[in-house]
Amino acid sequence: MNKFTLTLLFLPLIIVSSYAQKEEKMPEFNLKQYFFVMLTKGENSGKLDSATSSHAIIGHLKNIKKMQNDGKLDIVGPFGDNGNWQGIFIFNLPQQAEVEELLKNDPAIQAGIFKYEIHPWWSEKGLSLK
């Protein structure tokens, strides 16, 4: 093999090697822990009389507004279908125990219309929906 052919064969290796040696920087994030709550259908979902159900849902909505006004709840909303998932909460609180306490006092959860799962969740601090 002549020098030209050898150079053509090894040129891609030399290029790849030089790129691999350059250090890629990780993007910087300002992550914060939140608590993601999935509301699902509870044992009494669809089983309560309309007055009891209505009273519990109104209390649930008032509770949501209070938690938002107190700065504890950043994102909340129902799902638009009739699946098992009913809605989500994203709490801006430092401890899961605080989230648990707020959920236990929710009228719709107390009535068994909803049950929930809590998960620690990380996101960029200050991000918002658009």
C-alpha atoms as a printed R data frame, in Angstrom:
    type eleno elety resid chain resno       x      y      z
1   ATOM     1    CA   MET     A     1   0.000  0.000  0.000
2   ATOM     2    CA   ASN     A     2   1.221  3.434 -0.755
3   ATOM     3    CA   LYS     A     3   1.302  6.318  1.720
4   ATOM     4    CA   PHE     A     4  -1.732  8.002  0.143
5   ATOM     5    CA   THR     A     5  -3.933  4.916  0.594
6   ATOM     6    CA   LEU     A     6  -2.746  4.467  4.181
7   ATOM     7    CA   THR     A     7  -3.531  8.105  4.920
8   ATOM     8    CA   LEU     A     8  -7.055  7.715  3.495
9   ATOM     9    CA   LEU     A     9  -7.625  4.611  5.607
10  ATOM    10    CA   PHE     A    10  -6.454  6.179  8.856
11  ATOM    11    CA   LEU     A    11  -7.827  9.703  8.358
12  ATOM    12    CA   PRO     A    12 -11.304  8.854  9.765
13  ATOM    13    CA   LEU     A    13  -9.677  7.305 12.836
14  ATOM    14    CA   ILE     A    14  -7.561 10.385 13.407
15  ATOM    15    CA   ILE     A    15 -10.625 12.676 13.084
16  ATOM    16    CA   VAL     A    16 -12.770 10.544 15.420
17  ATOM    17    CA   SER     A    17  -9.943 10.330 17.917
18  ATOM    18    CA   SER     A    18  -9.494 14.110 18.016
19  ATOM    19    CA   TYR     A    19 -13.241 14.662 18.600
20  ATOM    20    CA   ALA     A    20 -13.326 12.029 21.334
21  ATOM    21    CA   GLN     A    21 -10.532 13.825 23.149
22  ATOM    22    CA   LYS     A    22 -12.506 17.081 23.304
23  ATOM    23    CA   GLU     A    23 -14.376 17.188 26.563
24  ATOM    24    CA   GLU     A    24 -18.101 17.664 26.181
25  ATOM    25    CA   LYS     A    25 -19.689 19.759 28.897
26  ATOM    26    CA   MET     A    26 -22.907 18.729 30.532
27  ATOM    27    CA   PRO     A    27 -25.627 21.341 30.276
28  ATOM    28    CA   GLU     A    28 -26.269 23.078 33.573
29  ATOM    29    CA   PHE     A    29 -29.593 22.613 35.301
30  ATOM    30    CA   ASN     A    30 -31.020 24.208 38.403
31  ATOM    31    CA   LEU     A    31 -32.975 21.156 39.560
32  ATOM    32    CA   LYS     A    32 -35.403 21.196 42.438
33  ATOM    33    CA   GLN     A    33 -37.340 18.344 44.005
34  ATOM    34    CA   TYR     A    34 -41.117 18.477 43.869
35  ATOM    35    CA   PHE     A    35 -43.702 15.802 44.659
36  ATOM    36    CA   PHE     A    36 -45.784 14.410 41.817
37  ATOM    37    CA   VAL     A    37 -49.142 12.986 42.873
38  ATOM    38    CA   MET     A    38 -51.265 10.823 40.615
39  ATOM    39    CA   LEU     A    39 -54.939 10.800 41.548
40  ATOM    40    CA   THR     A    40 -56.728  7.628 40.524
41  ATOM    41    CA   LYS     A    41 -60.268  6.361 40.941
42  ATOM    42    CA   GLY     A    42 -61.011  5.492 44.545
43  ATOM    43    CA   GLU     A    43 -63.117  2.673 45.939
44  ATOM    44    CA   ASN     A    44 -66.203  4.930 46.004
45  ATOM    45    CA   SER     A    45 -65.729  6.509 42.586
46  ATOM    46    CA   GLY     A    46 -69.142  6.558 40.889
47  ATOM    47    CA   LYS     A    47 -70.836  4.890 43.882
48  ATOM    48    CA   LEU     A    48 -71.837  7.885 46.031
49  ATOM    49    CA   ASP     A    49 -75.156  9.686 45.760
50  ATOM    50    CA   SER     A    50 -74.978 12.967 43.857
51  ATOM    51    CA   ALA     A    51 -75.307 15.210 46.951
52  ATOM    52    CA   THR     A    52 -72.449 13.470 48.787
53  ATOM    53    CA   SER     A    53 -70.293 13.374 45.667
54  ATOM    54    CA   SER     A    54 -71.001 17.020 44.863
55  ATOM    55    CA   HIS     A    55 -70.165 18.117 48.412
56  ATOM    56    CA   ALA     A    56 -66.858 16.198 48.325
57  ATOM    57    CA   ILE     A    57 -65.859 17.568 44.902
58  ATOM    58    CA   ILE     A    58 -66.657 21.164 45.900
59  ATOM    59    CA   GLY     A    59 -64.531 20.670 49.025
60  ATOM    60    CA   HIS     A    60 -61.787 19.158 46.845
61  ATOM    61    CA   LEU     A    61 -61.811 22.200 44.540
62  ATOM    62    CA   LYS     A    62 -61.756 24.629 47.480
63  ATOM    63    CA   ASN     A    63 -58.853 22.664 48.952
64  ATOM    64    CA   ILE     A    64 -56.963 22.909 45.651
65  ATOM    65    CA   LYS     A    65 -57.458 26.685 45.535
66  ATOM    66    CA   LYS     A    66 -56.233 27.027 49.139
67  ATOM    67    CA   MET     A    67 -53.106 24.936 48.460
68  ATOM    68    CA   GLN     A    68 -52.368 27.038 45.360
69  ATOM    69    CA   ASN     A    69 -52.871 30.303 47.260
70  ATOM    70    CA   ASP     A    70 -50.593 29.028 50.049
71  ATOM    71    CA   GLY     A    71 -47.842 28.325 47.466
72  ATOM    72    CA   LYS     A    72 -47.864 24.577 48.131
73  ATOM    73    CA   LEU     A    73 -49.318 23.378 44.837
74  ATOM    74    CA   ASP     A    74 -47.706 24.491 41.574
75  ATOM    75    CA   ILE     A    75 -49.572 22.444 38.984
76  ATOM    76    CA   VAL     A    76 -52.914 20.678 39.183
77  ATOM    77    CA   GLY     A    77 -55.420 19.358 36.718
78  ATOM    78    CA   PRO     A    78 -57.743 16.547 35.689
79  ATOM    79    CA   PHE     A    79 -57.324 14.175 32.775
80  ATOM    80    CA   GLY     A    80 -59.717 14.555 29.872
81  ATOM    81    CA   ASP     A    81 -60.749 10.943 29.490
82  ATOM    82    CA   ASN     A    82 -62.605  8.480 31.675
83  ATOM    83    CA   GLY     A    83 -59.612  6.290 32.529
84  ATOM    84    CA   ASN     A    84 -58.360  5.233 35.926
85  ATOM    85    CA   TRP     A    85 -56.068  8.265 36.089
86  ATOM    86    CA   GLN     A    86 -58.151 11.173 37.308
87  ATOM    87    CA   GLY     A    87 -55.682 14.033 37.756
88  ATOM    88    CA   ILE     A    88 -52.298 15.215 38.939
89  ATOM    89    CA   PHE     A    89 -50.849 17.491 41.589
90  ATOM    90    CA   ILE     A    90 -47.290 18.797 41.608
91  ATOM    91    CA   PHE     A    91 -46.479 20.003 45.100
92  ATOM    92    CA   ASN     A    92 -43.757 22.509 45.904
93  ATOM    93    CA   LEU     A    93 -42.982 21.247 49.402
94  ATOM    94    CA   PRO     A    94 -39.740 20.043 51.017
95  ATOM    95    CA   GLN     A    95 -41.084 16.877 52.702
96  ATOM    96    CA   GLN     A    96 -43.266 14.039 51.464
97  ATOM    97    CA   ALA     A    97 -44.932 13.873 54.900
98  ATOM    98    CA   GLU     A    98 -46.359 17.366 54.325
99  ATOM    99    CA   VAL     A    99 -47.824 16.240 50.999
100 ATOM   100    CA   GLU     A   100 -49.306 13.142 52.622
101 ATOM   101    CA   GLU     A   101 -50.959 15.251 55.322
102 ATOM   102    CA   LEU     A   102 -52.526 17.603 52.776
103 ATOM   103    CA   LEU     A   103 -53.844 14.696 50.730
104 ATOM   104    CA   LYS     A   104 -55.360 12.924 53.733
105 ATOM   105    CA   ASN     A   105 -57.368 16.086 54.460
106 ATOM   106    CA   ASP     A   106 -58.775 16.412 50.934
107 ATOM   107    CA   PRO     A   107 -62.571 15.861 51.015
108 ATOM   108    CA   ALA     A   108 -62.687 13.820 47.770
109 ATOM   109    CA   ILE     A   109 -59.903 11.533 48.983
110 ATOM   110    CA   GLN     A   110 -61.598 11.168 52.376
111 ATOM   111    CA   ALA     A   111 -64.851 10.249 50.580
112 ATOM   112    CA   GLY     A   112 -63.064  7.559 48.550
113 ATOM   113    CA   ILE     A   113 -63.683  9.273 45.208
114 ATOM   114    CA   PHE     A   114 -59.928  9.431 44.653
115 ATOM   115    CA   LYS     A   115 -56.896  7.579 45.893
116 ATOM   116    CA   TYR     A   116 -53.332  8.656 45.203
117 ATOM   117    CA   GLU     A   117 -49.691  7.793 44.646
118 ATOM   118    CA   ILE     A   118 -46.887 10.164 45.649
119 ATOM   119    CA   HIS     A   119 -43.553 10.228 43.812
120 ATOM   120    CA   PRO     A   120 -40.524 12.499 44.361
121 ATOM   121    CA   TRP     A   121 -39.987 14.329 41.072
122 ATOM   122    CA   TRP     A   122 -37.202 16.633 39.865
123 ATOM   123    CA   SER     A   123 -37.542 19.522 37.436
124 ATOM   124    CA   GLU     A   124 -35.783 22.706 36.429
125 ATOM   125    CA   LYS     A   125 -36.621 25.324 39.034
126 ATOM   126    CA   GLY     A   126 -38.857 28.044 37.631
127 ATOM   127    CA   LEU     A   127 -40.077 26.193 34.539
128 ATOM   128    CA   SER     A   128 -43.686 26.781 33.643
129 ATOM   129    CA   LEU     A   129 -46.217 25.473 31.201
130 ATOM   130    CA   LYS     A   130 -46.752 27.527 28.066
